[in-house]
Amino acid sequence: MFSKILVANRGEIACRVMRTAHRLGYRTVAVFSDADAGALHVRQADEAVRLGAAPAADSYLSIDALLDAARRSGADAVHPGYGFLSERADFAQACADAGLVFIGPPPAAIRAMGDKAAAKRRMGAAGVPCAPGYLGEDQSDERFAAEAARLGLPLLVKAVAGGGGRGMRLLRDPAELPSALAAARREALAAFGDGTLMLERLIENGRHIEVQVFADAHGHAVHLGERDCTAQRRRQKVVEEAPSPFVDAALRAAMGRDAVAAAQAVGYRGAGTVEFIVDADRRHWFLEMNTRLQVEHPVTECLTGFDLVEWQLRVAAGEPLPATQAQIAFDGHAIEARLYAEDPYDGWKPQTGRVLGWRPQRAAAGVRIDHGLQAGDEISPWYDAMVAKFVVHGRDRADAIRRLARALEDVPLFGPRNNGRFLRDLVTHPQFRAATLSTTRLDEWAAAGEPLLQRPAPPPAAWRIAAAWLGGRAAGAGGLRPPGVAGFDLVLECDGERRTLRAPPDGVSVRAADDGELRCTVDGVQRRLPFAHDGATLQLAMDGAIFDFTEPSPGPAADAPADPGRARAPVAGVVAQVLVAVGDAVAAGQPLLCVEAMKMEIWLHAAAAGTVRAVHAAARQSVAAGAVLVEMAEQEGHA
């Protein structure tokens, strides 16, 4: 038995676990890094303990710090959440050795499924179908080249300790194999401390479908249906739904049977997810088992009516599963969309900065938003880019899509750029409605410049509303213009476009309300639009998109042309690799170094041929956005 749970995580999943724990009468302990000292999960817990500095290695990945926090707070159980240490067998074992209940599977089960290559061998022995691949111990580039030739392309290079798209590369050209192996090894070492790789045949146009399983200590194991996670970018999930629109009753039964067999084969206990790739002929192939609660577990909760965190706590306390397989039924359709602090219109580049406005209470009844945000929070480069999850439950799929689209419009995140509008456009896209996406479709759209991935332009009404609001503020108390001026020309900028408008514009009136909305009347039509402002900048939300309007300085533009002799950090992050040294001659386009932020690697390339004059960064060094990392002297004749 246990009574106080330390949640060894942060953000929305920490808040999610605490919500159920409190309902069941448990006390909770939050842990936090210096970057999260004022975070929502810290305020929601009964107690909180600082772990260390912002880097995950110094805080959320420090087993010693977590065990010390449990000891000091008197916690007698640990919930790992997802990510970080949730699938580390050594953490589960360390908790057991310290006398703590680990709310997850036994260390042996985590270890058995944590090595993806060994897990596939075990699944094959258990009769679970697996995609062809190379799972051997010989990790030489030469052996991988031979195995790639034997298997044929396309292939996936995958980290055996991987998950969440880390340490994974798609290979379509054999000439790219060395670079794919090097990048996957480097990413896997940084994320998991293990650079061992495997090859797996890519199932073309496949659908990523996973099955939720649960097992207890009394020999019972069940599945709670499937989730379709096909909508992905860079091999990471964006939208998940249940039931899968692609799965029929026969396939559901077969996948459920194999998922339960996979769990039983490793003596599983607790919540787990067995992931499959399904081809066009509805044949399913085992990918991996995630030995933890998934990010997308809420869609299963909506469909079944069960609280999966409650199941975890009851199983960890030694109770039998709350329901038998025959008692598990499914109702309606549920969809989850992940809100990422990233710019989908600029290569999914991670975004950081202060949250200017966030009002999840604006969502309609029946919409669930799991998050750990509050206005004033700083979204940092240290952790995952996912900041919230929108979850809806409808009578059928069309009902759920309609509800989700509205929720994404009603609850914008103001501050850093994010993918809210993209999500709205994705779930209303004809291919999503028709359930014809594949796991690579979003990346294909990005490469082809699909309209879905083109930055939305502000409509004419948005310019007029911005002119009315910013013009009114400028003419008010303390403004640059006296309030008696009847009208004046106002220059506004938005996303690089500059326009001159008359302020106040004819036919437009605006009034700010305390609930974060502008009450607008445009040509006789009244609207309520969410907004936020930061100094002279207005962030206005319309139809799910957020437009930043600002009145530029009347002086000459301060932006200087890019300096080809300086390579600057595109975002705040950590330097993953430096490929050049002082004195090196480099060619135009040659990679110089790599900055990692929010699970994404961003390479800096030489803008022109030249010689490296200075290097201001080293591997694993934290850098600020815009920091000069490499200086070069241009080659003569190329100035």
N, C-alpha and C positions, 0 to 999 in steps of 0.2 A: 504494500500500500504506500501511497505517497500523497502529499498535501500541498507542496509548493513546487511549481514548475519553473525552471529557468528556460527561457526561450532563446536559444543560441542563434539568433538571426536578427534581422532588422526590417524596417519598412512594412509593406502591406502584409506579408505573411506573419510577421511577429504580431501585428494588430489582430489578424484573423485568428491565430491560435489563442491569443489572450481572451478574445471575445467568448469563445466556447468554454475555455478554462474557467473564466469567471462565472459563466452561467451554471456550470457544474459544481461550483463551490470551491475551486482551487485558487490559491494565491499564486501570483506570477512575479517573476523577476525578469526585468529587461537588462540587456547588456548593450553597450554602445561604444563607438569609437569617438574620437575628438570631433570628427565631422558630423556626428549624429547626436551631440550632447543635448540639443533642444528638440529632437525628433518626436513625432507623435507617439511612436511605440514606447518611448521612454516615459512619456506622460501618462500613458494608459496603464502601465504596470503598477503593481503594488509597491515594488522596490526596483531600483536600478543600480547597476554597477558598471563603472568605466572599465573598458578592456585595454585601451592603448591608443596609439596614433591612428590617423585616418587609413593608411594602407591596410588592406584586409589581412596581410601576413602578420601585421602587428596587433590585430584586433580580432575580427570574426573568424580568422583561420588559426588563431593561437589556442591550441588545446590546453596548454598550461594556464593561460589567462582565464579561459572559460571554467576550468575546474576550480581555480582559485575563487572565481566569482560565485560559484555554487557553494563552496565551503563557507565563504564570508557571509553569504545571505541566508544560509541554512536551507537552500533548496535541496530536495531529495529526488528530483526527476529532471530530465533534460529533454526538451523538444527541439530537434534540429532545424525544423522548417524545411526549405528546399535550398539547393545551392550550398555554397560554403562547405561545411563539414558533414552535410546530411548523408552523403554516400561514402564516407570514410570509415572503413572497418576499424581502424586504429582509434578513432574517436569513440565509437560505440564501445570498444573494449576498454578504453580508458575510463569511460563513465562507469561501466560495470565494476572495474577494479577499484574505483573510488566509492563504491556503494550507492551509486546513483541509478535510478531506473532510466534507461534509454528508451524514449518513446519512438520506437522504430524496430526494424528487424534485427535478428541476432547478428553479431559480427561475422559469423561464418557465412551467412546468407549474403551479406553485403559483399564480402570478399569473393564469393563464388560468382556473383553477377557483376562485380565491379570491373573485372578483367573481361572486356567484351569478347576477346578471342576465345578465352577459356569458357565463357558462358555459351558461346555458339557451339563449341564442341559438346558441352553438357546438354544443350537443348537438342542437338542432333541425336544424342544417345537416348533422350527421352521421347523421341518421335515427333518433335516440333520442327516443322519445315524451316530451313535456313537458306538464305541466298548464297550462291557460290562466292568463294573468296579465298584469300590467303591468310591463315591464322598462325603461321609458323614463328619459331623463335629466332631464326636468322633474320636480322634487321639490317643487313647490308643493302646499299642501294642496288648492287648488282642482282641480289636475289629478288628484290622488289621488281626490278625491270624484267627479269625472266618470268616472274609470276604474272605481271601485267600483260606480257605477251601471250601467256597461256590462257588467261581469263578473257582477254579481249576488252576493248573499250566500249562504252565509258565505264569508269570505275570511281569509287570513292576511296580516298585515303583517310583512314579514321584512327584516332587515338584509342588504344584499348582501354584506357582509363577515362575516356572522354564522356561528354554529355553536353546538352545545350548548344550543340553546333561548334563547340570548341575543339581544336585539333582535327578539323575535318576540311578536306579539299576535294573538289570535283576535278577529275582528270579526263579530258577528251582527246588530248594530243600527247603521244608518248614523249615528245621533246620536253614537255613541261613536268615530267615526273620528278627530276631532281629538285626543282624549286618547290614543288608541292610537298615532297617529303620533308625538306628543310623547314618550310613554314609550319607544317603540321607538327613536327617534332618540337619546334621552338614554342609554339602556342600551347602544346600539351604539357611541356615541362613547366611553363609559367603558371598554367591553370591547375595542374594536377600533380606536378612533381614527378611525372613519368612520361617519357618520350617514346614509349613503345607503340608501334603502329601496326595496322592491319589493312588489307585490301578487301573491298566488297563490291560485287557486281552492282552497278546502278540499275535499278528497275525503272526503265524509261516510262515517263508519264504515269508514275505510280502515285498512289494516295497513301498518306501517312495516317494510319489508324491504330489506336492504342486501346487496350482493355484494362479497366480498373479491377484489381483483385484485392482481396482481403483474406487474411488467415489468422487464426488464433492459436493458443497453446494447447487446445483440446482436440486438435486434429481436423478442425473444420476449415474449409476454404471455399470461397465463392467469388464470382465475378459480378460486377455491377454495370455491365454493358460497355459499349465502346465510345470513344471520342474521335472525331475526325479532325486531324491537325494538319491538313494538306496545305492550307494557306501559310506559306513560309517565305521569309526573305533571308538570304545568306544562311540557309539551313537552320534557321531559328523560327519558331512558331510566332504567328501574328494573330490568327483567329482560330478558335477551336469550337466545335459544336457536337451535340449529341441529340438524337442518334445520328450516325453517319447517313447522309442521303444516298450513299453508294452501297451500303451494306443491306443485304436481304436477310431473311430469317435463317436460312441455311448457313450463310457465311457467319452470321452473328453467333450461332450455336457452335460452329467449328472453331472460331477464334476464341470464344469464351472457354471452350474445353481445353484448347492448347495453352491458354494463358494460365488457367488453374493448374494444369500439368507442370508448367514452367515453375510456378511458385512452389508446388509440392516437391519438385525435384531437388530443391535446395533447402528444404526445411524452413520455409518462409513463415514469418509472423508479422502482422501489421498491414499497413497500406503499401501497395506496390502497383506499378504500371508496366504492362508488357506491351512493347511497341512492335508493330508490324508494318511492312510495306505491302500494299496490295496492288497487283497488276491489273491490266485491263480485262483479263479473263477471270477476275475475282479470286485469284490464287494469292494466298497470304504467306509472307516470309518473315520469320523472326528477325528483328533488328537488335533489340536490347531490352533489359529490364531495368527500370528506374526504381531503386530500392528506397523510396521516400514518397511523400505526398507531392503530387504534381501541381504546378502553377494553375493548371486548368481544372482542378478538382471541382470548382463550383458548378460547372455544367452538369456533372454527375449528381451533385447534391440537388440541383433543381429538378432533374428528371426523376430521381428516386424518392426525394423527400427526406433523405438521411443526411445527417451532419457527419461528414467523414472524419473531422477532427475529434468529434465525440467518440466515434468508433475507435480511433487511435488510442485515446485515453482509456477507454474501457478495456481494450485488448491488452494494453500495457499494464493495467491493474490486475490482469489475470482473469478477466471475465470472458465468457464465450462470445462469439459474434452476436450482435443484436438481431440478426435475421438470417434465415436459411435461404438457399437459392430459390426455393419455391415462393418465398415471401417477398422477393425483390421484383418489383414491377416498374414500368417506365411510363411517364405521363408527359405528353406534349413534346416540345422541342426547345432546346437551350443553346445559346451561343455566347461565347466570351470573346472580347476583343482586348488586346493588350495595348495600353497607352504607353508609348516609348518616348523618351526625351531624345529624339533624333529627327533629322530632316530628311524625309523620304524623297524630297525633290532635289537633294544634293548628295546622292549616293548613300543615304541612310547615315549620314555623318552624325556622331553623338553631339548632344547639346548640353551645355551646363548653364547655370545662372540661378537667379532668385525667382521664386514663385511669386508672381504679382497678384494672382487671384485664383481661387479654387473653391467652388461651391457645389460639392456633390449632392447637397440637399435639393438642388434644382431639379434633379432627376424625377421623372414621373413615378407614381406608385408602381411597385413591382420590379423596378430596376435596381439591381444590386451593384454597388461600386466598392470594390475592395481596394484600399489604398492606405498609405501612411503619410499623407501630405497635409500641409497646412500653409496658408499664405505666409510669406516671409521665409519659408524654408529655402535652403540653398541646395540645388541639385548639383552634386559634385561629380568629378570624373572617376571616383574611386570604385564605384559599384555598378551593378547592372543598370541598363538604361530604362528598364521597365519601372514605371512609377505608379501605375494603377491598372485595374481590370474592370471593364464594363461587362456585366453579366445580365442577360435577359432570359425570361422563360415565357414561351408563347404556346398557344393552343396547337399551332403547327409551325412549320419552318417559315412560311411567309409572314405569319404573325410575329415571330421572333425577329426577323430581319427588320420589319417596320419599326418595332419598338427599339431595337438597337440603333438604327439610323437616327431616330429622334433623340435618344439619350446622348449620342455623340455630338449632336448639335446643341443640346440644352446645357451640357456641362463641359465647357471648354477649359483647358488649362492655360492660364496666362503666365507669361514669363518666357522661358526658353522655348524655342521652336519644338514642335512635337508632331506626332503622326495622326492627330485626331481627325482632321479632314480627310486624310488618306483612308483611314479606316471606314469613315462614312461612305466614301466613294467606292471602296472595295466591296463592302457587303451589299451595296445596291447595284454592283456591276452585273451585266447579263451573265457572264461566265460564273460568277459566284452564285447567282440565283439559280442557274441551271446545274450547279454542282459539277462543272467540267474542269475545274482547276487541277493542276498537278503541283508537286512540291517545288518545281523549278519555274512555274509560270511567272511569279512576281519578278524574279531575276531576269527572265526573258523580256518582260515588259520594260524593265529598267534599261536594259541594253538597247531595246528598240525605240526608246523614247515614247512609249505609250502615253496618250493624253492623261491617263490616270496618274501618271508620275510627273506631270508638268505642274509647276507651281500655279495655283489659282490666282487670277488677277482680280483685284478689288472691283466690284461692280460700280457703276456710276453713282448709285444711291449711297454707297459707302463713302465715296469722296465727299459728297454733299453733307452727309451726317458728320464726318470728321471736320469739315470746314465750319459747320455750325457749332460743334463742341469746342474745338481748339480756338476758333475765332471768338467765341463767347468768353472763354477763359482769358484770352489776350486782352479783351476789351473790359474785363472786370477789374475788381480791386487789385491793385498791384501789378496789373498787366502793362504791356508796352504801349497800349493805345488808350486814350481817354474813353470812358464809357459813353460819352456823348456823340462819338463818331457814328454816323448812320450806317455807313458801309465802307468797306475797304477791300483791296485785293490781298488775298492770302495765298502764299506759296506753300504747298504741302508736298512731302515726299513719302512714297510707299514702295518698298521692294525695288529701289533704284529708279522708279519713275517719278518725275516731278511735274506738278500741274499748278496753274494759277486759277484760283476760284474767287468768286465774290462772296464776302462774308458780311453779314449772315446771308446764306443762300436763300433765294426765293422758294417758298413752298416747303421749307424745312424748319422744324422746331425740335429741340432736344431738351430733356431734363433728366438729370441724374437722380437715381433713387438709392436708398440705403442698402438695397439688396444686390448691389453690383450690376444693375441694369440701367441702360439708357432708355427712357421713354421717348420714342421718336415718332414724329408725324412727317411723312414725306408725301407730298402731293395728295394730302387728304387721307392717306392710309397710315394707321397707327401700328407701331411695332415695338416690341420689347427686345432689346439686344444686350447680351452680356458684354461687359467692357471692363478694362482696367487701365490705369494710367500711371506712368512713372515719369515725373517731371514734365517735360514738354512732349512726351510721347503718349499717344492714345493707342491702346490695343483694343480693336473692335472685332467681335465675333459675329459672323454672318454665315449661315448655312454650314456650320462646322469649321469654317476657315477663320483664321485669326490674321487680321491685317494691322500692321504697325504704321501709324501715321505720325509724322513729326513735321514741325515747321523748321526748315533749315535756317542756319545763321545767314543774315543778310550779306555777310562778307564772302570772299572767295572760298571755294570749296577747299577743305583742309586735306582731303584725301590725296596722298601722293601716289604716283604710279608704283607698282610693285618693283622692288629692288631685286634684280636677278642675282645679285651677289650675296643675298642673305636668304637662308632657308628658315622660315619661322614655324613654330608649332601651330598647326591648324586648330587644335583644341587643347584644353588642359588635359594632361594625362601623364603617363609614365613611358619613358623611353624604353622600347623593347630591344632594339638592336641598333648599333652604329656600324656602318660599313666602310667609313672613310677615316683617314687620319690626316693631320697637317702635312702638307707637301704633296698629297696625292693629286694626280691629274685626273679630271673627270670629264666625261662627255655629256653633252646636252641630253637630258632625260634619264641619266644614270641615277639609280636609287642611292640616297645618302644615308638615311636612317629611318627608323620606324617608331611612331608614337602609338601607344595602345591606350584606348579609353573606352570604358563600358563594353568590354568584350570585342572591340573592333580594332584591327590594326590599320593604321593610316600611314602610308609611305610618303616621304618627302623626296622629290627628285630635283636634280640640278636643272635650273632654268636655262643655263647656257654652259658651253664648254669653258673650263677654267682650271684653276689650281686651288686646292683647299688651303685657306689662310688661317682659319681657326675653327676649333670644334668646342662648343660650349655645353656639351651634354655627354653623359655616359649611361650605359645600360642600367636600368632600374631607377634612374633618377626621375623625380617628379618635375614637370615643367608646366608653366602657365601658358594659357592661350596667347599666341602672338610673340612668345619669347624667341629670340634669335638663337638658333641651335647650331648652324653652320654658316661660316663666312667664306666667300670665295673671291679670288681675283680672276676676272674674266680673261680668257685667252685673247692675245692680240689678234686683231682682225675680226673679233666677234662682238666688239662693243657696240 
